[in-house]
Amino acid sequence: MTDHAGVTFPGQFEYVTIDAPRQIVYLQRFCDEDGKIARHPDMPEFPVVFLSTIVFAPEDAQSTRVTITSEPHGKANPAQIQTFLDDRPAISTAWNYNLVQVESLLEKALVAD
């Protein structure tokens, strides 16, 4: 993953459910450059694993509502849960950044057709 500032955070994704075109559920873990599970490089108290659910719901012929939820998963301790909750504004910023990138790619694909 690369954030809006260009900082790369290696990660692993384990897809739990892909229910096209309605939902994607996956587990996310940070890892090192060799693919070994690792702590968040800037926040050692961040949960090791978190579960994200993305739901796609048609709004009309031209738009889709995207609802994203994320939560600590597995054996997160209270400090990890609090760190996750405290970081929600940054998580939202990252998702917004990613969705703008997706929208841009989709617009380019539509123009190319």
Phi, psi and chi 1 to 4 in degrees:
 res  aa     phi    psi   chi1   chi2   chi3   chi4
   1 MET       -  140.8  -61.5  175.0  -65.0      -
   2 THR  -121.6  126.2  -58.3      -      -      -
   3 ASP   -82.7  179.3   69.8    9.5      -      -
   4 HIS   -63.8  -18.8   63.0  -78.1      -      -
   5 ALA   -93.3    0.5      -      -      -      -
   6 GLY    87.8    8.9      -      -      -      -
   7 VAL   -84.9  129.4  177.8      -      -      -
   8 THR   -95.2  133.0  -60.9      -      -      -
   9 PHE  -121.6  104.9  -62.4   91.2      -      -
  10 PRO   -59.3  144.2  -21.5   32.3      -      -
  11 GLY  -153.0  164.9      -      -      -      -
  12 GLN  -121.4  142.1  -66.0  179.6  -11.4      -
  13 PHE  -123.0  131.8  -65.7   82.1      -      -
  14 GLU  -117.9  109.6  177.2 -175.1  -20.9      -
  15 TYR   -76.4  122.9  -68.3   92.6      -      -
  16 VAL   -92.1  -43.9  176.6      -      -      -
  17 THR  -143.1  131.8  -56.9      -      -      -
  18 ILE  -126.3  107.0  -61.6  176.0      -      -
  19 ASP  -116.0   73.7 -179.2   13.8      -      -
  20 ALA   -64.1  138.7      -      -      -      -
  21 PRO   -98.9   25.0   36.1  -34.9      -      -
  22 ARG   -96.2  -38.4  -68.6  174.8  -74.3  -80.2
  23 GLN  -154.3  145.3 -177.5 -179.4   51.8      -
  24 ILE  -130.8  130.1  -59.7  170.6      -      -
  25 VAL  -125.9  131.5  179.1      -      -      -
  26 TYR  -149.0  156.9   63.0   92.0      -      -
  27 LEU   -98.6  138.7  -64.1  169.4      -      -
  28 GLN  -124.1  137.5 -177.8  173.4  -18.5      -
  29 ARG  -134.8  143.9  -60.4  168.5 -175.7   88.7
  30 PHE   -81.1  151.6  -70.4   96.8      -      -
  31 CYS  -146.6  171.9   62.9      -      -      -
  32 ASP   -87.9 -178.9   62.2   20.2      -      -
  33 GLU   -62.6  -19.8  -67.3   80.0   14.3      -
  34 ASP   -93.0    2.5  -63.1  -36.8      -      -
  35 GLY    86.7    7.6      -      -      -      -
  36 LYS   -84.2  138.8  -65.0  178.7 -175.8  171.2
  37 ILE   -56.7  133.9  -57.6  -59.2      -      -
  38 ALA  -144.2  164.9      -      -      -      -
  39 ARG   -74.7  158.9  -65.3  -96.2  177.6 -145.0
  40 HIS   -54.9  130.7 -173.6  -67.6      -      -
  41 PRO   -64.8  -26.0   15.8  -24.4      -      -
  42 ASP  -105.1  -13.7  -65.0  -29.2      -      -
  43 MET  -136.8   87.8  -68.9 -176.3  -70.6      -
  44 PRO   -62.4  -19.3   15.1  -23.2      -      -
  45 GLU   -90.6    5.1  -78.9  -61.0  -36.3      -
  46 PHE   -69.8  144.9 -159.5   80.8      -      -
  47 PRO   -56.2  145.9  -23.0   32.3      -      -
  48 VAL   -69.5  -39.1  174.4      -      -      -
  49 VAL  -129.2  137.3 -178.5      -      -      -
  50 PHE  -136.5  152.4   53.7  101.7      -      -
  51 LEU  -103.6  127.4  178.4   73.0      -      -
  52 SER  -119.6  139.3  -66.5      -      -      -
  53 THR  -125.0  128.0  -59.0      -      -      -
  54 ILE  -117.8  123.2  -53.3  170.2      -      -
  55 VAL  -115.1  131.7  176.2      -      -      -
  56 PHE  -109.7  124.4  -56.6   92.2      -      -
  57 ALA  -130.8  122.1      -      -      -      -
  58 PRO   -60.5  134.3  -11.0   19.5      -      -
  59 GLU   -97.2  -45.6  -70.6  -78.6  -57.9      -
  60 ASP  -160.3 -168.0   57.2   40.4      -      -
  61 ALA   -64.6  -21.4      -      -      -      -
  62 GLN  -113.9   -1.4  -62.8  -63.9  -45.3      -
  63 SER  -144.5  155.1   61.2      -      -      -
  64 THR  -132.7  134.0  -59.5      -      -      -
  65 ARG   -84.1  131.1  177.5  176.4  -60.5  -85.7
  66 VAL  -114.2  120.6  179.3      -      -      -
  67 THR  -114.8  126.1  -56.4      -      -      -
  68 ILE  -121.4  129.4  -58.2  165.5      -      -
  69 THR  -125.6  142.7   56.9      -      -      -
  70 SER  -136.5  146.4  -66.3      -      -      -
  71 GLU  -154.2  151.4   60.6 -171.0   60.2      -
  72 PRO   -57.5  147.3  -23.3   34.1      -      -
  73 HIS  -131.4  144.1 -178.2   76.3      -      -
  74 GLY    83.7 -135.4      -      -      -      -
  75 LYS   -93.7   49.6  -60.9  177.8 -179.4  178.2
  76 ALA   -72.9  132.3      -      -      -      -
  77 ASN   -87.8  171.1   64.4   41.2      -      -
  78 PRO   -56.8  -38.3  -28.4   36.9      -      -
  79 ALA   -65.8  -38.8      -      -      -      -
  80 GLN   -66.7  -41.4  -68.9  170.4  -32.5      -
  81 ILE   -62.8  -43.3  -67.1  168.0      -      -
  82 GLN   -65.5  -40.3 -170.2   60.3   52.0      -
  83 THR   -60.9  -42.6  -61.1      -      -      -
  84 PHE   -61.0  -46.9 -175.3   86.6      -      -
  85 LEU   -63.5  -41.7  -66.6  173.2      -      -
  86 ASP   -64.6  -27.6  -68.0  -14.6      -      -
  87 ASP   -90.6    3.6 -162.6   49.3      -      -
  88 ARG   -54.7  -40.4  -72.0  174.8   78.8 -178.7
  89 PRO   -59.6  -40.9  -25.9   36.1      -      -
  90 ALA   -68.7  -37.2      -      -      -      -
  91 ILE   -63.1  -42.9  -66.2  168.6      -      -
  92 SER   -62.8  -41.9  -67.2      -      -      -
  93 THR   -61.0  -43.0  -62.4      -      -      -
  94 ALA   -63.6  -44.7      -      -      -      -
  95 TRP   -62.8  -42.8  -88.8  111.4      -      -
  96 ASN   -60.3  -43.7  -72.2  -25.9      -      -
  97 TYR   -58.8  -47.0  172.4   76.6      -      -
  98 ASN   -63.1  -40.3  -69.0  -27.6      -      -
  99 LEU   -68.7  -34.0  -68.7  172.7      -      -
 100 VAL   -63.3  -40.3  166.5      -      -      -
 101 GLN   -63.6  -43.4  -71.2 -177.9  -49.1      -
 102 VAL   -62.0  -45.3  168.7      -      -      -
 103 GLU   -59.3  -42.3 -174.9  174.3   34.0      -
 104 SER   -62.0  -44.1  174.7      -      -      -
 105 LEU   -63.2  -40.9  -69.3  170.3      -      -
 106 LEU   -65.4  -40.6  -68.9  172.2      -      -
 107 GLU   -62.3  -41.9  -73.4  172.6   -3.4      -
 108 LYS   -63.7  -39.3  -71.4  176.2 -173.1  175.0
 109 ALA   -65.8  -38.5      -      -      -      -
 110 LEU   -66.6  -39.1  -70.9  173.4      -      -
 111 VAL   -66.9  -36.6  170.1      -      -      -
 112 ALA   -69.1  -24.5      -      -      -      -
 113 ASP   -75.7      -  -77.5  -18.0      -      -
